[in-house]
Amino acid sequence: MCSSDLLASPKLQTQRVRVAGRVVEGTIEEQAGRPIAFTIEGDAQDRVRVSFPKGVVPNLFGPYALVIVEGAGKQGPSVQADAILIKHENEFYANQPPAGSISSHFVKPDGTTGSSAR
């Protein structure tokens, strides 16, 4: 999903990028109750820091949400985002996802996903 190697490229400093990943629990920074920065993690456990100083935050945004961020790539690797989209899951399961599922390592030990609407 996200590629920290790709975003580490200096030529992306001036290009628009679209990066997908899950919001990592415990990384959301807020200002006046509004998320302004967070980290996303891709399928290969690569992480990208996202700053989002202004714009509309989707209602379903929160820890473990599968998001697509759009904006300017920065070294670090990071993205200065101006848009956040929620990507809906294309697999559904009761309680625990099957082993090897894209969602399996994002589910909390108690069987909940931790995704909470804001």
Buried (B, 14 or more C-beta within 10 A) or exposed (E): BBBBEBBBBEEBEEEEBBBBBBBBBEBBEEEEEEBBBBBBBBEEEBBBBBBBEEEEBBEBBBBBBBBBBBBBBBEEBBBBBBEBBBBEEEEEEEEEBEEEEBBEEBBEEEEEBBBEEB
